[in-house]
Amino acid sequence: AGGGGLGLSPGGNHQMLAYDKHGITARMELVKHPSNKTLTQINATFSSSNATPVTNFTFQAAVPKHAKLQINPPSSTTIPPGNSGAVTQVFRVSNPMHDQKPLSMRIKLDFSLGGAQVSDVVTLESFPQGV
């Protein structure tokens, strides 16, 4: 738990781009709990550069068995067009092995865009050390 550039600095938040397809971007801000090092709050922000709104939006996530995940409902199921607004969603990860195993997460996005239903699954393995 030294100060190498990879981990989260005390009180510092790490930002990562989790998804960038179909005109939709998902950014995650990782906020480490100040006193419980196993807990990380993830503030996800979803925006769209599409000309039409993204509707019926749902986001799901799964973590390995050694970790736990709690997901709050999204602020909306519609992402406004043209990056004119965003949908936010907060979830919390408890990773008792945060100092031994880097976190990985599978995310699933379902949404309607231009009349087509899209479902996409992505594996995130770029979490910083200590999450």
N, C-alpha and C positions, 0 to 999 in steps of 0.2 A: 504494500500500500504506500509506495513512495511517490515521488512527484514526477514520474515519467510523463510525457505529453499525451499518453493514450487515455488515462482515466479521467474521471470527472473531478474537477478541482473542487475543494470544499466551498459550498455555496454557489458553485458555478453550474450553469445549465448547459447541456449539450444539445445542439440542434441537428437533426438529420432529415434528409429527404427520403421518405419511405416508399413513395410511389410516384411515377410520372409517366402515365399512359392515357390514351383516349382523351387528351386535353385536361386530364385531372391530375392535380398534384396533391400529395399528402405529406405534410411536414410534421415531424414529431419533436417536441421539446421535452427533454428528460430532466426531471427535477428530483434529485436525491433527497430522501427524508433526512433532516438535520441530525436526528439522534438514532434512528434505526437504519443502519446501513443496508439491510436486506430489502428495504422498500424504495421503489422509484415510482413517482407519478409521471405519466406520459400525457402531455397535452397535444392532441392531434388536431391539425387544421387542414381541412380539405377545401380546395378551390378549383375552379374550372375556367379554362380559357375558351370553351365552346361558345358558339353563337346562341345556342338555346340552353335552357336550364337542364340540369341533370336531376332526374326525379327518381323516386322510389329507392333512394340511396340507403344502403345498409353497409355497415363495416363490422366484421367479426375478426377475432384474433385468437390464436392458440399458442401456448408456451409449452416447453418440455415438462415432463411429469414432476421434476424436482422443484418447479416454480409454480406460483399461483397467480391468477389473473382475475381482476374485477373490472368490468366494463360498465360505465355509466351510459345512459341513452344519448344519442347525438342531439345537438341543438336544433336540427331540422333534418328532414329527409329529402330536401331539395337544395341543390347547390346552385346559386345564381350564376348566370352566364357572364362571360367577358371579365372574369376576375373581379366582379363588382361586389363580392361578398364571400363569406366562407361559412362552412359548417364546422363546428368544433365538437370534440368528443374527448372526455377525460377517462383514462383508465389507470389502474394501479397494478404494479407487478411486485410480488414478493418473491425474492430469489435467495433462499438460504445459502446457496452455493455461489453467491455473487463474486467471492474472491477466488473461486476455483474454476468455475465454468462460465464462459461468456454466454450471455443470453442470446437465444435465437427465438424467432417468432414467425408463425405463419399468419398472414393476413388475407382476408377474403373481402373483396368489394363487390357488391351487387348494385346495379343501377340501370335506369332506362335513359337512353340518349337518342334523340331523333327517332323515337318509335321502336328502337331496337333494345332488347334486354341484354345487358352485358354482365358476365360473371368472371372475375379474375382472381387468381390466387398467387401470392408472391411470398417467398421465404426471405425474411430479413435476418442477416447474420452480421450486420455491420455495427452492432451496438458497441459502445466503448466498454473497455474493461471496467469491472466493478458494478455493472448494472445488474 
